[in-house]
């Protein structure tokens, strides 16, 4: 897996969300639309979004958005 990808554990995510009410909404930077969670290996899950981005010089560039 590319080392530049952000990684965190489920435990870390749970810790950040633990005190939030179930009704709390999560939003993703740059208007990302959550698509699915895919198993990529043992103890490795990938959060997937409908949009595709290319990062150049630390600036995200939207290259594809699926409006379905």
Jmol script that loads the backbone (N, CA, C; Angstrom):
load data "model"
ATOM      1  N   UNK A   1       0.840  -1.182   0.000  1.00  0.00           N
ATOM      2  CA  UNK A   1       0.000   0.000   0.000  1.00  0.00           C
ATOM      3  C   UNK A   1       0.880   1.237   0.000  1.00  0.00           C
ATOM      4  N   UNK A   2       0.480   2.254  -0.733  1.00  0.00           N
ATOM      5  CA  UNK A   2       1.223   3.492  -0.831  1.00  0.00           C
ATOM      6  C   UNK A   2       1.345   4.149   0.537  1.00  0.00           C
ATOM      7  N   UNK A   3       2.570   4.489   0.956  1.00  0.00           N
ATOM      8  CA  UNK A   3       2.794   5.086   2.268  1.00  0.00           C
ATOM      9  C   UNK A   3       2.190   6.474   2.396  1.00  0.00           C
ATOM     10  N   UNK A   4       1.859   7.134   1.278  1.00  0.00           N
ATOM     11  CA  UNK A   4       1.275   8.469   1.330  1.00  0.00           C
ATOM     12  C   UNK A   4      -0.211   8.430   1.664  1.00  0.00           C
ATOM     13  N   UNK A   5      -0.833   7.259   1.660  1.00  0.00           N
ATOM     14  CA  UNK A   5      -2.243   7.148   2.004  1.00  0.00           C
ATOM     15  C   UNK A   5      -2.395   7.295   3.509  1.00  0.00           C
ATOM     16  N   UNK A   6      -3.422   8.008   3.926  1.00  0.00           N
ATOM     17  CA  UNK A   6      -3.693   8.172   5.348  1.00  0.00           C
ATOM     18  C   UNK A   6      -4.157   6.843   5.920  1.00  0.00           C
ATOM     19  N   UNK A   7      -3.567   6.444   7.016  1.00  0.00           N
ATOM     20  CA  UNK A   7      -3.950   5.202   7.672  1.00  0.00           C
ATOM     21  C   UNK A   7      -4.249   5.480   9.137  1.00  0.00           C
ATOM     22  N   UNK A   8      -5.231   4.776   9.657  1.00  0.00           N
ATOM     23  CA  UNK A   8      -5.538   4.808  11.074  1.00  0.00           C
ATOM     24  C   UNK A   8      -6.262   3.523  11.404  1.00  0.00           C
ATOM     25  N   UNK A   9      -6.266   3.165  12.664  1.00  0.00           N
ATOM     26  CA  UNK A   9      -6.898   1.913  13.071  1.00  0.00           C
ATOM     27  C   UNK A   9      -8.377   2.146  13.394  1.00  0.00           C
ATOM     28  N   UNK A  10      -9.141   1.073  13.388  1.00  0.00           N
ATOM     29  CA  UNK A  10     -10.546   1.145  13.779  1.00  0.00           C
ATOM     30  C   UNK A  10     -10.636   1.645  15.222  1.00  0.00           C
ATOM     31  N   UNK A  11      -9.726   1.193  16.060  1.00  0.00           N
ATOM     32  CA  UNK A  11      -9.696   1.647  17.450  1.00  0.00           C
ATOM     33  C   UNK A  11      -9.506   3.153  17.557  1.00  0.00           C
ATOM     34  N   UNK A  12      -8.613   3.710  16.733  1.00  0.00           N
ATOM     35  CA  UNK A  12      -8.399   5.162  16.736  1.00  0.00           C
ATOM     36  C   UNK A  12      -9.662   5.893  16.290  1.00  0.00           C
ATOM     37  N   UNK A  13     -10.321   5.370  15.251  1.00  0.00           N
ATOM     38  CA  UNK A  13     -11.554   5.985  14.772  1.00  0.00           C
ATOM     39  C   UNK A  13     -12.640   5.907  15.843  1.00  0.00           C
ATOM     40  N   UNK A  14     -12.792   4.748  16.466  1.00  0.00           N
ATOM     41  CA  UNK A  14     -13.785   4.584  17.534  1.00  0.00           C
ATOM     42  C   UNK A  14     -13.519   5.555  18.678  1.00  0.00           C
ATOM     43  N   UNK A  15     -12.257   5.743  19.006  1.00  0.00           N
ATOM     44  CA  UNK A  15     -11.884   6.650  20.082  1.00  0.00           C
ATOM     45  C   UNK A  15     -12.323   8.076  19.766  1.00  0.00           C
ATOM     46  N   UNK A  16     -12.141   8.503  18.529  1.00  0.00           N
ATOM     47  CA  UNK A  16     -12.541   9.845  18.127  1.00  0.00           C
ATOM     48  C   UNK A  16     -14.054  10.004  18.111  1.00  0.00           C
ATOM     49  N   UNK A  17     -14.786   8.934  17.826  1.00  0.00           N
ATOM     50  CA  UNK A  17     -16.246   9.003  17.684  1.00  0.00           C
ATOM     51  C   UNK A  17     -17.005   8.580  18.937  1.00  0.00           C
ATOM     52  N   UNK A  18     -16.313   8.027  19.919  1.00  0.00           N
ATOM     53  CA  UNK A  18     -16.941   7.380  21.077  1.00  0.00           C
ATOM     54  C   UNK A  18     -17.946   8.259  21.811  1.00  0.00           C
ATOM     55  N   UNK A  19     -17.663   9.525  21.974  1.00  0.00           N
ATOM     56  CA  UNK A  19     -18.533  10.391  22.768  1.00  0.00           C
ATOM     57  C   UNK A  19     -19.588  11.117  21.943  1.00  0.00           C
ATOM     58  N   UNK A  20     -19.629  10.845  20.657  1.00  0.00           N
ATOM     59  CA  UNK A  20     -20.596  11.520  19.787  1.00  0.00           C
ATOM     60  C   UNK A  20     -21.917  10.766  19.760  1.00  0.00           C
ATOM     61  N   UNK A  21     -23.030  11.484  19.732  1.00  0.00           N
ATOM     62  CA  UNK A  21     -24.338  10.824  19.631  1.00  0.00           C
ATOM     63  C   UNK A  21     -24.481  10.110  18.285  1.00  0.00           C
ATOM     64  N   UNK A  22     -25.294   9.071  18.245  1.00  0.00           N
ATOM     65  CA  UNK A  22     -25.502   8.299  17.014  1.00  0.00           C
ATOM     66  C   UNK A  22     -26.038   9.154  15.872  1.00  0.00           C
ATOM     67  N   UNK A  23     -26.722  10.244  16.194  1.00  0.00           N
ATOM     68  CA  UNK A  23     -27.305  11.106  15.165  1.00  0.00           C
ATOM     69  C   UNK A  23     -26.291  12.054  14.535  1.00  0.00           C
ATOM     70  N   UNK A  24     -25.080  12.102  15.072  1.00  0.00           N
ATOM     71  CA  UNK A  24     -24.061  13.020  14.562  1.00  0.00           C
ATOM     72  C   UNK A  24     -23.719  12.670  13.128  1.00  0.00           C
ATOM     73  N   UNK A  25     -23.731  13.680  12.260  1.00  0.00           N
ATOM     74  CA  UNK A  25     -23.398  13.474  10.856  1.00  0.00           C
ATOM     75  C   UNK A  25     -21.904  13.675  10.643  1.00  0.00           C
ATOM     76  N   UNK A  26     -21.353  12.886   9.742  1.00  0.00           N
ATOM     77  CA  UNK A  26     -19.961  13.039   9.340  1.00  0.00           C
ATOM     78  C   UNK A  26     -19.940  13.613   7.930  1.00  0.00           C
ATOM     79  N   UNK A  27     -19.068  14.569   7.693  1.00  0.00           N
ATOM     80  CA  UNK A  27     -18.883  15.115   6.360  1.00  0.00           C
ATOM     81  C   UNK A  27     -17.430  14.905   5.967  1.00  0.00           C
ATOM     82  N   UNK A  28     -17.199  14.768   4.682  1.00  0.00           N
ATOM     83  CA  UNK A  28     -15.853  14.518   4.185  1.00  0.00           C
ATOM     84  C   UNK A  28     -15.361  15.728   3.408  1.00  0.00           C
ATOM     85  N   UNK A  29     -14.113  16.084   3.639  1.00  0.00           N
ATOM     86  CA  UNK A  29     -13.498  17.226   2.984  1.00  0.00           C
ATOM     87  C   UNK A  29     -13.604  17.108   1.468  1.00  0.00           C
ATOM     88  N   UNK A  30     -13.724  18.219   0.800  1.00  0.00           N
ATOM     89  CA  UNK A  30     -13.796  18.312  -0.658  1.00  0.00           C
ATOM     90  C   UNK A  30     -15.089  17.703  -1.203  1.00  0.00           C
ATOM     91  N   UNK A  31     -16.121  17.553  -0.363  1.00  0.00           N
ATOM     92  CA  UNK A  31     -17.405  17.070  -0.838  1.00  0.00           C
ATOM     93  C   UNK A  31     -17.429  15.609  -1.244  1.00  0.00           C
ATOM     94  N   UNK A  32     -16.558  14.806  -0.669  1.00  0.00           N
ATOM     95  CA  UNK A  32     -16.529  13.387  -1.016  1.00  0.00           C
ATOM     96  C   UNK A  32     -17.829  12.699  -0.626  1.00  0.00           C
ATOM     97  N   UNK A  33     -18.258  11.753  -1.441  1.00  0.00           N
ATOM     98  CA  UNK A  33     -19.471  10.977  -1.209  1.00  0.00           C
ATOM     99  C   UNK A  33     -19.070   9.545  -0.858  1.00  0.00           C
ATOM    100  N   UNK A  34     -19.385   9.122   0.374  1.00  0.00           N
ATOM    101  CA  UNK A  34     -19.034   7.766   0.802  1.00  0.00           C
ATOM    102  C   UNK A  34     -19.686   6.738  -0.114  1.00  0.00           C
ATOM    103  N   UNK A  35     -18.927   5.702  -0.501  1.00  0.00           N
ATOM    104  CA  UNK A  35     -19.426   4.659  -1.394  1.00  0.00           C
ATOM    105  C   UNK A  35     -19.518   3.318  -0.672  1.00  0.00           C
ATOM    106  N   UNK A  36     -18.390   2.835  -0.156  1.00  0.00           N
ATOM    107  CA  UNK A  36     -18.395   1.526   0.508  1.00  0.00           C
ATOM    108  C   UNK A  36     -17.094   1.306   1.272  1.00  0.00           C
ATOM    109  N   UNK A  37     -17.075   0.223   2.035  1.00  0.00           N
ATOM    110  CA  UNK A  37     -15.867  -0.236   2.710  1.00  0.00           C
ATOM    111  C   UNK A  37     -15.509  -1.583   2.096  1.00  0.00           C
ATOM    112  N   UNK A  38     -14.266  -1.723   1.657  1.00  0.00           N
ATOM    113  CA  UNK A  38     -13.816  -2.931   0.979  1.00  0.00           C
ATOM    114  C   UNK A  38     -12.661  -3.564   1.741  1.00  0.00           C
ATOM    115  N   UNK A  39     -12.704  -4.891   1.911  1.00  0.00           N
ATOM    116  CA  UNK A  39     -11.606  -5.620   2.535  1.00  0.00           C
ATOM    117  C   UNK A  39     -10.456  -5.734   1.549  1.00  0.00           C
ATOM    118  N   UNK A  40      -9.270  -5.294   1.969  1.00  0.00           N
ATOM    119  CA  UNK A  40      -8.081  -5.329   1.114  1.00  0.00           C
ATOM    120  C   UNK A  40      -7.026  -6.312   1.614  1.00  0.00           C
ATOM    121  N   UNK A  41      -7.238  -6.859   2.776  1.00  0.00           N
ATOM    122  CA  UNK A  41      -6.282  -7.820   3.315  1.00  0.00           C
ATOM    123  C   UNK A  41      -6.602  -8.104   4.765  1.00  0.00           C
ATOM    124  N   UNK A  42      -5.772  -8.930   5.381  1.00  0.00           N
ATOM    125  CA  UNK A  42      -5.968  -9.248   6.789  1.00  0.00           C
ATOM    126  C   UNK A  42      -5.777  -7.977   7.610  1.00  0.00           C
ATOM    127  N   UNK A  43      -6.782  -7.621   8.389  1.00  0.00           N
ATOM    128  CA  UNK A  43      -6.749  -6.410   9.202  1.00  0.00           C
ATOM    129  C   UNK A  43      -6.578  -5.144   8.374  1.00  0.00           C
ATOM    130  N   UNK A  44      -7.124  -5.128   7.151  1.00  0.00           N
ATOM    131  CA  UNK A  44      -7.017  -3.951   6.299  1.00  0.00           C
ATOM    132  C   UNK A  44      -8.325  -3.726   5.534  1.00  0.00           C
ATOM    133  N   UNK A  45      -8.986  -2.622   5.832  1.00  0.00           N
ATOM    134  CA  UNK A  45     -10.225  -2.228   5.167  1.00  0.00           C
ATOM    135  C   UNK A  45      -9.985  -0.879   4.495  1.00  0.00           C
ATOM    136  N   UNK A  46     -10.609  -0.668   3.346  1.00  0.00           N
ATOM    137  CA  UNK A  46     -10.448   0.580   2.616  1.00  0.00           C
ATOM    138  C   UNK A  46     -11.783   1.301   2.520  1.00  0.00           C
ATOM    139  N   UNK A  47     -11.817   2.566   2.980  1.00  0.00           N
ATOM    140  CA  UNK A  47     -12.998   3.403   2.800  1.00  0.00           C
ATOM    141  C   UNK A  47     -12.948   3.932   1.384  1.00  0.00           C
ATOM    142  N   UNK A  48     -14.037   3.723   0.633  1.00  0.00           N
ATOM    143  CA  UNK A  48     -14.057   4.165  -0.768  1.00  0.00           C
ATOM    144  C   UNK A  48     -15.092   5.265  -0.949  1.00  0.00           C
ATOM    145  N   UNK A  49     -14.777   6.164  -1.866  1.00  0.00           N
ATOM    146  CA  UNK A  49     -15.652   7.286  -2.184  1.00  0.00           C
ATOM    147  C   UNK A  49     -15.963   7.252  -3.665  1.00  0.00           C
ATOM    148  N   UNK A  50     -17.080   7.859  -4.060  1.00  0.00           N
ATOM    149  CA  UNK A  50     -17.491   7.851  -5.463  1.00  0.00           C
ATOM    150  C   UNK A  50     -16.566   8.680  -6.333  1.00  0.00           C
ATOM    151  N   UNK A  51     -16.026   9.755  -5.788  1.00  0.00           N
ATOM    152  CA  UNK A  51     -15.179  10.656  -6.559  1.00  0.00           C
ATOM    153  C   UNK A  51     -13.743  10.139  -6.629  1.00  0.00           C
ATOM    154  N   UNK A  52     -13.067  10.497  -7.705  1.00  0.00           N
ATOM    155  CA  UNK A  52     -11.658  10.158  -7.884  1.00  0.00           C
ATOM    156  C   UNK A  52     -10.855  11.452  -7.881  1.00  0.00           C
ATOM    157  N   UNK A  53      -9.778  11.484  -7.113  1.00  0.00           N
ATOM    158  CA  UNK A  53      -8.940  12.665  -7.023  1.00  0.00           C
ATOM    159  C   UNK A  53      -7.507  12.327  -7.386  1.00  0.00           C
ATOM    160  N   UNK A  54      -6.824  13.285  -7.950  1.00  0.00           N
ATOM    161  CA  UNK A  54      -5.401  13.215  -8.226  1.00  0.00           C
ATOM    162  C   UNK A  54      -4.767  14.307  -7.386  1.00  0.00           C
ATOM    163  N   UNK A  55      -3.731  13.971  -6.618  1.00  0.00           N
ATOM    164  CA  UNK A  55      -3.089  14.966  -5.769  1.00  0.00           C
ATOM    165  C   UNK A  55      -1.766  15.382  -6.399  1.00  0.00           C
ATOM    166  N   UNK A  56      -1.649  16.678  -6.677  1.00  0.00           N
ATOM    167  CA  UNK A  56      -0.437  17.262  -7.238  1.00  0.00           C
ATOM    168  C   UNK A  56       0.029  18.365  -6.300  1.00  0.00           C
ATOM    169  N   UNK A  57       1.255  18.275  -5.846  1.00  0.00           N
ATOM    170  CA  UNK A  57       1.805  19.309  -4.951  1.00  0.00           C
ATOM    171  C   UNK A  57       0.883  19.598  -3.778  1.00  0.00           C
ATOM    172  N   UNK A  58       0.364  18.531  -3.162  1.00  0.00           N
ATOM    173  CA  UNK A  58      -0.505  18.625  -1.987  1.00  0.00           C
ATOM    174  C   UNK A  58      -1.829  19.336  -2.259  1.00  0.00           C
ATOM    175  N   UNK A  59      -2.223  19.504  -3.520  1.00  0.00           N
ATOM    176  CA  UNK A  59      -3.498  20.101  -3.884  1.00  0.00           C
ATOM    177  C   UNK A  59      -4.348  19.056  -4.597  1.00  0.00           C
ATOM    178  N   UNK A  60      -5.497  18.659  -4.019  1.00  0.00           N
ATOM    179  CA  UNK A  60      -6.353  17.670  -4.679  1.00  0.00           C
ATOM    180  C   UNK A  60      -7.035  18.252  -5.916  1.00  0.00           C
ATOM    181  N   UNK A  61      -7.104  17.460  -6.958  1.00  0.00           N
ATOM    182  CA  UNK A  61      -7.747  17.857  -8.205  1.00  0.00           C
ATOM    183  C   UNK A  61      -8.781  16.793  -8.542  1.00  0.00           C
ATOM    184  N   UNK A  62     -10.056  17.183  -8.594  1.00  0.00           N
ATOM    185  CA  UNK A  62     -11.129  16.243  -8.930  1.00  0.00           C
ATOM    186  C   UNK A  62     -10.978  15.831 -10.386  1.00  0.00           C
ATOM    187  N   UNK A  63     -10.817  14.526 -10.632  1.00  0.00           N
ATOM    188  CA  UNK A  63     -10.682  14.056 -12.002  1.00  0.00           C
ATOM    189  C   UNK A  63     -11.881  13.258 -12.467  1.00  0.00           C
ATOM    190  N   UNK A  64     -12.754  12.846 -11.527  1.00  0.00           N
ATOM    191  CA  UNK A  64     -13.944  12.088 -11.918  1.00  0.00           C
ATOM    192  C   UNK A  64     -14.951  12.139 -10.784  1.00  0.00           C
ATOM    193  N   UNK A  65     -16.186  12.399 -11.121  1.00  0.00           N
ATOM    194  CA  UNK A  65     -17.268  12.353 -10.137  1.00  0.00           C
ATOM    195  C   UNK A  65     -18.401  11.543 -10.752  1.00  0.00           C
ATOM    196  N   UNK A  66     -18.830  10.519 -10.036  1.00  0.00           N
ATOM    197  CA  UNK A  66     -19.932   9.679 -10.491  1.00  0.00           C
ATOM    198  C   UNK A  66     -21.193  10.163  -9.780  1.00  0.00           C
ATOM    199  N   UNK A  67     -22.087  10.782 -10.524  1.00  0.00           N
ATOM    200  CA  UNK A  67     -23.290  11.354  -9.930  1.00  0.00           C
ATOM    201  C   UNK A  67     -24.425  10.358  -9.784  1.00  0.00           C
ATOM    202  N   UNK A  68     -24.160   9.096  -9.979  1.00  0.00           N
ATOM    203  CA  UNK A  68     -25.216   8.074  -9.888  1.00  0.00           C
ATOM    204  C   UNK A  68     -25.671   7.909  -8.464  1.00  0.00           C
TER     205      UNK A  68
END
end "model"
wireframe off; spacefill off
backbone 0.3
color backbone group
